């Protein structure tokens, strides 16, 4: 929503009156810090990211192997309609998460995003637990992405994977050390490639499906009739079809992972109180649109009982788009998709590096990590944080040994449920913020960005996210399906986060932040310093295509 000039003047006057009240008494000041955005953030970090950068960084993380390769397994598990409903359901949850994050981050544009919000709004112990969980997860996800790149190259060459490991470690560290604007431009380019590929694959899939390729017959919704729109998964009948649909939501959660990282570099974003809400809205809409259309087209292109969907090669050969293209006489599409998936994997490692280093920097700001991680270059890159992450990238060499790789993936499974934990934290932070507004007598419209319905969507989203988290590994409890690795990936992150939370709370004697101590008024006063003029609006032909990133 764009306020009129009169409304903006009223808001400014209202904030000035709040300042006067605040000077007379400090009842609104919380115990955490006198400033919401710290002196270190303002001094050492540079605001070089624009709205298009933060939008595309999140898109680059969300549009990855889960879309290009992973959709096939969802079709095989839930059927075309079951997968479509599963992804759409999680899409609604992502909507609640993105709007909650946008409202909170617009008021508190802090490095580390929702991790710092938890420290400021809910409990410092929660920020510590979730923050280190994210750091740990990103430390391991980067070498796992580099390992995936090595597997993808095996489609073309027998060159030793060690060569590609070294190359991509050097490239990832180089991108992580440069000016954050350069990083933003690199991710912008990768995200554009992914968007164009998704559009191409959706259009190509529709052409193949409708018989537009010479020598191929029209498929239509044939596979929705036989073998059917749903798959009976684990059980028989209606219950089995429901379980197939529910299982697709687990894959959908990890496909949408990355959208929550949009506010990690808020302190390095220009006009954060305007840019972040816009980015949250648009990223959600684009990701949901692309995934829903892609699932619909894939469900029309391939049958749920096609054995090729279960190919565990890890290359583009198992992509349903490639399977359909090969059947239509276009096998070269496989190499094309494989090349884009390689860039996707590297892009995801870059995004994990940005998110992980900024969370670690944010933890150091609050004394929850060694202060050495606060050191930055003259252009604002936290180089000690990058160095730590670079040292863990060499874990990718474990892929050269099958036994070591098994141990590595077991460690990675410990934080596999971290996405849902992050979403639950975001929704909890937002609900606390809305309750604090009521407690302090601040009207919702005073926020830089707010929506009337988000209180209800955050409540519903929080309940649903907890249910999905607790039932994510339901299959291991059914007869004949027990798997220690699946149990670990589904549930071990829950006691891990709770244990770290309890230990920090006991050691540091942190207390739950009271609603009247959340520094809403201080934040409203401070954000005026970080917001300048709006970025130039695209016009003419640029405006016609700017919907891709703005």
C-alpha positions as CSV (number, residue, x, y, z in Angstrom):
1,X,0.0,0.0,0.0
2,X,1.3,3.4,-0.9
3,X,0.3,6.2,1.6
4,X,-0.9,9.5,0.3
5,X,1.2,12.6,1.1
6,X,-1.4,13.7,3.7
7,X,-1.2,10.4,5.5
8,X,2.6,10.4,5.4
9,X,2.6,13.9,7.0
10,X,0.3,12.7,9.7
11,X,2.5,9.7,10.4
12,X,5.6,11.9,10.6
13,X,3.9,14.2,13.0
14,X,2.7,11.2,15.1
15,X,6.3,9.9,15.2
16,X,7.6,13.3,16.3
17,X,5.1,13.2,19.2
18,X,6.3,9.8,20.1
19,X,9.8,11.1,20.2
20,X,8.8,13.8,22.6
21,X,7.1,11.3,24.9
22,X,10.1,9.0,24.6
23,X,12.5,11.8,25.7
24,X,10.4,12.5,28.8
25,X,10.4,8.9,29.9
26,X,12.2,5.7,28.8
27,X,9.4,3.3,29.4
28,X,9.5,2.1,25.8
29,X,13.2,1.3,25.8
30,X,14.0,-2.4,26.0
31,X,17.0,-3.9,27.8
32,X,18.7,-5.2,24.6
33,X,20.3,-2.1,23.2
34,X,19.7,1.7,23.0
35,X,19.8,1.5,19.2
36,X,17.8,-0.9,17.1
37,X,20.3,-0.9,14.2
38,X,23.7,-1.0,15.9
39,X,26.6,1.4,15.4
40,X,28.7,-1.4,14.0
41,X,26.1,-2.1,11.3
42,X,25.8,1.5,10.3
43,X,29.6,2.0,10.3
44,X,31.0,-1.2,8.8
45,X,28.3,-2.4,6.4
46,X,27.5,-0.7,3.1
47,X,24.0,-0.3,1.7
48,X,24.7,-1.4,-1.9
49,X,21.8,-3.8,-2.4
50,X,18.6,-2.6,-4.1
51,X,15.2,-4.1,-4.2
52,X,15.9,-6.0,-7.4
53,X,18.9,-7.5,-5.8
54,X,17.2,-8.8,-2.7
55,X,14.3,-10.1,-4.7
56,X,16.5,-12.0,-7.1
57,X,18.8,-13.4,-4.4
58,X,15.7,-15.0,-2.8
59,X,14.4,-16.2,-6.2
60,X,17.8,-17.7,-7.0
61,X,17.7,-19.8,-3.9
62,X,14.1,-20.9,-4.3
63,X,14.3,-21.8,-8.0
64,X,16.8,-24.7,-7.8
65,X,17.1,-28.4,-8.2
66,X,13.8,-28.9,-6.3
67,X,12.0,-27.4,-9.3
68,X,14.2,-28.7,-12.2
69,X,14.8,-32.2,-10.9
70,X,12.8,-32.9,-7.7
71,X,9.3,-32.4,-9.1
72,X,9.3,-35.9,-10.6
73,X,9.5,-37.6,-7.2
74,X,6.5,-35.6,-6.0
75,X,4.5,-36.7,-9.0
76,X,5.5,-40.3,-8.3
77,X,4.5,-40.0,-4.7
78,X,1.3,-38.0,-4.8
79,X,0.1,-38.1,-8.4
80,X,-0.4,-35.0,-10.6
81,X,-3.2,-33.6,-8.5
82,X,-1.8,-34.6,-5.2
83,X,1.5,-32.9,-6.0
84,X,-0.3,-29.8,-7.3
85,X,-2.4,-29.6,-4.1
86,X,0.7,-30.2,-1.9
87,X,2.7,-27.4,-3.5
88,X,-0.2,-25.1,-3.5
89,X,-0.8,-25.7,0.2
90,X,2.8,-25.0,1.1
91,X,2.6,-22.0,-1.2
92,X,-0.2,-20.5,1.1
93,X,2.1,-21.1,4.1
94,X,4.9,-19.3,2.3
95,X,2.5,-16.4,1.7
96,X,1.9,-16.1,5.4
97,X,5.6,-16.4,6.2
98,X,6.7,-13.8,3.6
99,X,4.1,-11.2,4.6
100,X,5.0,-11.7,8.3
101,X,8.7,-11.3,7.5
102,X,8.1,-8.3,5.3
103,X,6.2,-6.4,8.1
104,X,8.8,-7.3,10.7
105,X,11.9,-6.6,8.6
106,X,10.5,-3.3,7.3
107,X,10.4,-2.1,11.0
108,X,13.6,-3.8,12.1
109,X,16.0,-3.8,9.1
110,X,18.8,-5.8,10.8
111,X,21.7,-7.9,9.7
112,X,20.7,-11.6,10.2
113,X,17.0,-11.0,9.5
114,X,14.6,-13.0,11.6
115,X,17.4,-14.3,13.8
116,X,18.0,-10.8,15.1
117,X,14.2,-10.2,15.2
118,X,13.9,-13.2,17.6
119,X,16.5,-11.7,19.9
120,X,14.8,-8.3,19.9
121,X,11.1,-9.4,20.0
122,X,10.9,-12.8,21.6
123,X,13.9,-14.1,23.6
124,X,17.7,-13.8,23.1
125,X,18.0,-17.5,23.7
126,X,15.7,-18.2,20.7
127,X,17.8,-15.9,18.5
128,X,20.9,-17.8,19.7
129,X,19.5,-21.2,19.0
130,X,17.9,-20.5,15.6
131,X,21.0,-18.4,14.6
132,X,23.5,-21.1,15.2
133,X,21.2,-23.7,13.7
134,X,21.2,-21.6,10.5
135,X,25.0,-21.1,10.6
136,X,25.5,-24.8,11.1
137,X,23.1,-25.7,8.3
138,X,24.7,-23.2,5.8
139,X,28.2,-24.4,6.7
140,X,27.2,-27.8,5.5
141,X,24.9,-26.9,2.7
142,X,27.6,-25.1,0.7
143,X,29.9,-28.2,0.4
144,X,26.8,-30.3,-0.3
145,X,25.9,-28.0,-3.3
146,X,29.5,-28.2,-4.5
147,X,29.2,-32.0,-4.3
148,X,26.0,-31.9,-6.3
149,X,27.8,-29.9,-9.0
150,X,30.4,-32.6,-9.3
151,X,27.7,-35.2,-9.8
152,X,26.0,-33.1,-12.5
153,X,29.3,-32.8,-14.4
154,X,29.5,-36.6,-14.6
155,X,26.8,-36.4,-17.3
156,X,29.5,-35.0,-19.6
157,X,33.0,-35.9,-18.4
158,X,35.1,-38.4,-16.4
159,X,37.4,-35.7,-15.1
160,X,38.2,-36.1,-11.4
161,X,35.6,-34.5,-9.2
162,X,38.4,-32.9,-7.2
163,X,39.1,-30.5,-10.1
164,X,35.5,-29.2,-10.0
165,X,35.6,-29.0,-6.2
166,X,38.6,-26.7,-6.2
167,X,37.2,-24.5,-9.0
168,X,33.9,-23.9,-7.3
169,X,35.4,-23.4,-3.9
170,X,37.6,-20.6,-5.4
171,X,34.6,-19.1,-7.3
172,X,32.3,-19.2,-4.3
173,X,34.9,-17.5,-2.0
174,X,35.7,-14.9,-4.6
175,X,32.0,-13.9,-4.9
176,X,31.6,-13.9,-1.2
177,X,34.6,-11.6,-0.7
178,X,33.7,-8.9,-3.2
179,X,31.5,-5.9,-2.7
180,X,28.0,-7.0,-1.8
181,X,26.7,-5.1,-4.9
182,X,28.8,-7.4,-7.1
183,X,27.4,-10.4,-5.3
184,X,23.9,-9.0,-5.9
185,X,24.6,-8.6,-9.6
186,X,25.9,-12.2,-9.9
187,X,22.8,-13.6,-8.2
188,X,20.6,-11.3,-10.3
189,X,22.1,-12.8,-13.4
190,X,21.7,-16.4,-12.2
191,X,18.1,-15.8,-11.1
192,X,17.3,-14.3,-14.5
193,X,18.7,-17.4,-16.2
194,X,16.5,-19.6,-14.0
195,X,13.4,-17.6,-14.6
196,X,13.9,-17.7,-18.4
197,X,14.5,-21.5,-18.2
198,X,11.4,-22.0,-16.1
199,X,9.3,-20.0,-18.6
200,X,10.9,-21.9,-21.5
201,X,10.3,-25.3,-19.9
202,X,6.7,-24.5,-19.1
203,X,6.0,-23.3,-22.6
204,X,7.9,-26.2,-24.2
205,X,6.1,-28.6,-22.0
206,X,2.7,-27.3,-23.0
207,X,3.7,-27.5,-26.7
208,X,4.7,-31.1,-26.3
209,X,1.6,-31.9,-24.3
210,X,-0.7,-30.4,-26.8
211,X,0.9,-32.2,-29.8
212,X,2.7,-29.2,-31.2
213,X,5.9,-31.1,-31.9
214,X,5.8,-33.0,-35.3
215,X,5.5,-36.7,-34.8
216,X,4.0,-36.6,-31.3
217,X,0.4,-37.0,-30.3
218,X,-1.6,-34.8,-28.0
219,X,-1.4,-36.0,-24.4
220,X,-3.7,-33.5,-22.6
221,X,-4.8,-34.8,-19.2
222,X,-4.5,-38.5,-20.2
223,X,-2.3,-39.2,-17.2
224,X,-4.8,-37.7,-14.9
225,X,-7.2,-40.5,-16.0
226,X,-4.7,-43.3,-16.1
227,X,-3.0,-44.0,-13.8
228,X,-5.1,-41.3,-12.1
229,X,-4.8,-37.9,-10.4
230,X,-3.7,-39.4,-7.0
231,X,-1.3,-42.1,-6.0
232,X,-2.1,-44.5,-3.1
233,X,1.0,-44.0,-0.9
234,X,1.8,-46.5,1.9
235,X,-1.9,-47.2,2.5
236,X,-4.8,-48.1,0.2
237,X,-8.0,-46.1,-0.6
238,X,-8.8,-42.6,0.3
239,X,-6.3,-42.6,3.2
240,X,-3.5,-43.7,0.9
241,X,-4.3,-40.9,-1.5
242,X,-4.3,-38.4,1.4
243,X,-0.9,-39.6,2.6
244,X,0.4,-39.2,-1.0
245,X,-0.7,-35.6,-1.0
246,X,0.7,-35.0,2.5
247,X,4.1,-36.5,1.6
248,X,4.4,-34.0,-1.3
249,X,4.3,-31.1,1.2
250,X,7.7,-32.2,2.6
251,X,9.3,-31.9,-0.8
252,X,7.5,-28.6,-1.4
253,X,8.9,-27.1,1.9
254,X,12.5,-27.7,0.8
255,X,11.7,-26.5,-2.7
256,X,10.5,-23.2,-1.3
257,X,13.4,-22.9,1.0
258,X,15.4,-19.8,0.5
259,X,12.6,-17.3,0.3
260,X,13.0,-16.5,4.0
261,X,16.6,-15.3,3.4
262,X,15.3,-12.2,1.7
263,X,16.0,-10.0,4.8
264,X,19.3,-11.5,5.9
265,X,21.2,-8.5,4.4
266,X,18.7,-5.9,5.5
267,X,21.4,-3.6,6.9
268,X,23.1,-3.7,3.4
269,X,19.9,-2.8,1.5
270,X,19.0,0.7,0.4
271,X,15.6,1.9,1.6
272,X,15.0,-1.3,3.5
273,X,11.6,-0.3,4.9
274,X,10.4,0.1,1.3
275,X,12.5,-2.4,-0.6
276,X,12.0,-5.5,1.7
277,X,8.2,-5.5,1.8
278,X,8.0,-5.1,-2.0
279,X,10.5,-7.9,-2.5
280,X,8.6,-10.2,-0.1
281,X,5.4,-9.7,-2.0
282,X,6.8,-10.2,-5.4
283,X,9.1,-13.1,-4.5
284,X,6.2,-15.0,-3.0
285,X,4.0,-14.4,-6.1
286,X,6.6,-15.4,-8.6
287,X,7.8,-18.5,-6.8
288,X,4.3,-19.7,-6.2
289,X,3.3,-19.0,-9.8
290,X,6.3,-20.8,-11.3
291,X,6.0,-23.8,-9.0
292,X,2.3,-24.3,-9.5
293,X,2.5,-23.9,-13.2
294,X,5.5,-26.3,-13.3
295,X,3.8,-28.9,-11.2
296,X,0.7,-28.7,-13.4
297,X,2.7,-29.1,-16.6
298,X,4.8,-31.9,-15.3
299,X,1.7,-33.7,-14.2
300,X,0.4,-33.5,-17.7
301,X,3.7,-34.6,-19.3
302,X,4.6,-37.7,-17.4
303,X,2.7,-40.6,-15.8
304,X,3.1,-41.0,-12.0
305,X,4.1,-44.6,-12.5
306,X,6.9,-43.8,-15.0
307,X,10.0,-45.6,-13.5
308,X,12.4,-42.9,-14.9
309,X,11.0,-40.4,-12.3
310,X,12.7,-42.5,-9.6
311,X,16.1,-42.3,-11.2
312,X,18.5,-41.4,-8.4
313,X,21.4,-40.3,-10.6
314,X,21.2,-36.8,-9.3
315,X,21.5,-35.4,-12.9
316,X,19.1,-33.8,-15.3
317,X,18.3,-37.3,-16.6
318,X,15.6,-37.7,-13.9
319,X,14.0,-34.3,-14.7
320,X,10.4,-34.8,-15.9
321,X,11.0,-32.0,-18.4
322,X,14.0,-33.9,-19.9
323,X,12.0,-37.2,-20.0
324,X,9.3,-35.5,-21.9
325,X,11.7,-33.7,-24.3
326,X,13.6,-37.0,-25.0
327,X,10.3,-38.7,-25.8
328,X,9.5,-35.8,-28.2
329,X,12.8,-36.3,-30.0
330,X,14.8,-33.5,-28.3
331,X,17.5,-35.3,-26.2
332,X,19.7,-32.2,-26.2
333,X,17.4,-30.6,-23.8
334,X,18.9,-32.8,-21.1
335,X,22.3,-31.2,-21.5
336,X,20.7,-27.7,-21.5
337,X,18.8,-28.4,-18.3
338,X,21.9,-30.0,-16.7
339,X,23.9,-26.8,-17.4
340,X,21.3,-24.6,-15.8
341,X,21.0,-26.9,-12.8
342,X,24.8,-26.6,-12.3
343,X,24.4,-22.8,-12.2
344,X,21.5,-23.3,-9.9
345,X,23.6,-25.3,-7.5
346,X,26.4,-22.8,-7.5
347,X,23.9,-20.0,-7.0
348,X,22.4,-21.8,-4.0
349,X,25.8,-22.1,-2.5
350,X,26.4,-18.3,-3.0
351,X,23.0,-17.6,-1.3
352,X,23.9,-19.9,1.6
353,X,27.2,-18.1,2.0
354,X,25.5,-14.7,2.1
355,X,22.8,-15.9,4.6
356,X,25.2,-17.8,6.8
357,X,27.8,-15.1,7.1
358,X,25.3,-12.4,7.8
359,X,23.6,-14.5,10.5
360,X,27.1,-15.1,12.0
361,X,27.9,-11.4,11.9
362,X,24.5,-10.7,13.6
363,X,25.2,-13.2,16.3
364,X,28.6,-11.5,17.0
365,X,26.9,-8.2,17.3
366,X,24.8,-9.5,20.2
367,X,27.8,-11.2,21.9
368,X,26.5,-14.7,20.9
369,X,29.5,-15.4,18.7
370,X,33.2,-14.3,19.0
371,X,33.7,-10.6,18.2
372,X,36.4,-11.5,15.7
373,X,33.5,-12.2,13.3
374,X,32.7,-8.5,13.3
375,X,35.8,-7.6,11.2
376,X,34.9,-6.3,7.8
377,X,36.8,-5.1,4.7
378,X,36.8,-1.5,3.7
379,X,33.9,-2.3,1.3
380,X,31.8,-3.9,4.0
381,X,32.3,-7.6,3.6
382,X,32.6,-9.6,6.9
383,X,35.8,-11.4,5.8
384,X,36.4,-13.4,8.9
385,X,32.9,-14.9,8.6
386,X,33.6,-15.7,4.9
387,X,36.9,-17.3,5.9
388,X,35.2,-19.6,8.4
389,X,32.7,-20.7,5.7
390,X,35.5,-21.2,3.2
391,X,37.2,-23.7,5.5
392,X,34.1,-25.8,5.7
393,X,33.8,-25.9,1.9
394,X,36.6,-28.4,1.8
395,X,34.2,-31.0,3.3
396,X,33.1,-31.4,-0.3
397,X,36.2,-33.6,-0.7
398,X,34.4,-36.2,1.4
399,X,32.4,-37.0,-1.8
400,X,35.5,-38.7,-3.1
401,X,35.0,-41.4,-0.5
402,X,31.7,-43.2,-0.2
403,X,32.0,-44.0,3.5
404,X,33.0,-40.4,4.3
405,X,30.2,-39.1,2.1
406,X,27.7,-41.2,4.2
407,X,28.9,-39.5,7.4
408,X,28.7,-36.0,5.7
409,X,25.1,-36.5,4.6
410,X,24.2,-37.8,8.1
411,X,25.5,-34.5,9.5
412,X,23.6,-32.6,6.9
413,X,20.4,-34.4,7.8
414,X,20.6,-33.0,11.3
415,X,19.3,-29.7,10.1
416,X,17.1,-30.9,7.2
417,X,14.0,-29.6,9.1
418,X,15.6,-26.2,9.7
419,X,13.5,-24.6,7.0
420,X,10.3,-25.2,9.0
421,X,12.0,-24.1,12.2
422,X,12.9,-20.8,10.5
423,X,9.4,-20.3,9.3
424,X,8.0,-21.0,12.7
425,X,10.4,-18.4,14.2
426,X,9.3,-15.8,11.6
427,X,5.7,-16.3,12.3
428,X,6.3,-16.2,16.1
429,X,8.2,-12.9,15.8
430,X,5.4,-11.4,13.8
431,X,2.7,-12.4,16.2
432,X,4.8,-11.0,19.1
433,X,5.2,-7.7,17.1
434,X,1.4,-7.4,16.6
435,X,0.7,-8.1,20.2
436,X,3.3,-5.5,21.2
437,X,1.6,-2.9,19.0
438,X,-1.6,-3.4,20.9
439,X,0.1,-3.4,24.2
440,X,1.9,-0.1,23.5
441,X,-1.0,1.6,21.9
442,X,0.6,2.0,18.5
443,X,-1.7,1.7,15.5
444,X,-0.9,-0.9,12.9
445,X,-0.9,1.7,10.2
446,X,2.1,3.4,11.8
447,X,4.3,0.5,10.6
448,X,6.3,1.1,7.4
449,X,4.2,-1.8,5.9
450,X,1.2,-3.6,7.3
451,X,-1.8,-5.6,6.2
452,X,-5.1,-6.0,8.0
453,X,-5.3,-9.8,7.6
454,X,-1.7,-10.8,8.5
455,X,-2.5,-11.4,12.2
456,X,-4.9,-14.1,11.2
457,X,-2.6,-15.6,8.5
458,X,0.3,-15.7,10.9
459,X,-1.8,-17.6,13.5
460,X,-3.0,-20.1,10.9
461,X,0.5,-20.4,9.4
462,X,2.1,-21.0,12.7
463,X,-0.3,-23.8,13.6
464,X,0.0,-25.4,10.2
465,X,3.8,-25.1,10.2
466,X,4.1,-26.9,13.6
467,X,1.8,-29.7,12.3
468,X,3.9,-30.2,9.2
469,X,7.1,-30.2,11.2
470,X,5.8,-32.8,13.6
471,X,4.3,-35.0,10.8
472,X,7.2,-34.6,8.3
473,X,8.6,-38.0,9.1
474,X,5.3,-39.9,9.6
475,X,6.3,-42.6,7.2
476,X,9.0,-44.1,9.5
477,X,6.4,-44.9,12.0
478,X,4.4,-47.1,9.6
479,X,5.0,-50.9,9.4
480,X,8.0,-51.8,7.3
481,X,9.2,-48.3,6.7
482,X,11.5,-47.6,9.6
483,X,14.6,-45.8,8.5
484,X,17.1,-44.2,11.0
485,X,18.4,-41.7,8.4
486,X,14.8,-40.6,7.6
487,X,14.0,-40.3,11.2
488,X,17.1,-38.1,11.8
489,X,16.4,-35.8,8.9
490,X,12.8,-35.3,10.0
491,X,13.1,-34.9,13.8
492,X,16.6,-34.5,15.2
493,X,16.7,-30.8,14.5
494,X,13.8,-30.2,17.0
495,X,15.5,-31.4,20.2
496,X,18.8,-29.9,18.8
497,X,17.3,-26.4,18.7
498,X,15.4,-26.8,22.0
499,X,18.6,-28.0,23.8
500,X,20.7,-25.1,22.6
501,X,17.8,-22.7,23.5
502,X,17.6,-24.2,27.0
503,X,21.4,-24.2,27.6
504,X,21.8,-20.5,26.5
505,X,18.8,-19.5,28.6
506,X,20.2,-21.2,31.7
507,X,23.8,-20.0,31.2
508,X,23.0,-16.4,30.4
509,X,19.7,-16.2,32.3
510,X,18.0,-14.5,29.4
511,X,14.4,-13.5,29.9
512,X,11.4,-13.4,27.6
513,X,11.1,-9.9,26.1
514,X,8.1,-8.2,27.5
515,X,5.7,-6.7,25.0
516,X,6.1,-3.2,26.3
517,X,9.9,-3.5,26.0
518,X,9.9,-4.2,22.3
519,X,11.4,-1.0,20.8
520,X,8.7,-0.2,18.3
521,X,8.8,3.6,18.7
522,X,12.6,3.7,18.6
523,X,12.6,1.7,15.4
524,X,10.0,4.0,13.8
525,X,12.2,6.9,14.5
526,X,15.4,5.2,13.3
527,X,14.1,3.9,10.0
528,X,13.7,7.5,8.7
529,X,17.5,7.7,8.6
530,X,17.9,4.6,6.3
531,X,15.2,5.5,3.8
532,X,16.1,7.8,1.0
533,X,14.3,8.5,-2.3
534,X,12.7,5.6,-4.1
535,X,14.7,4.0,-6.9
536,X,14.0,5.1,-10.4
537,X,10.9,3.5,-11.9
538,X,11.5,1.6,-15.1
539,X,9.7,3.1,-18.1
540,X,9.0,2.1,-21.7
541,X,10.2,-1.3,-22.8
542,X,12.1,-1.8,-19.6
543,X,8.9,-1.5,-17.6
544,X,7.3,-4.2,-19.8
545,X,9.9,-6.8,-18.8
546,X,10.7,-5.5,-15.3
547,X,8.0,-7.7,-13.8
548,X,10.6,-10.5,-13.9
549,X,12.6,-8.8,-11.1
550,X,10.6,-5.9,-9.6
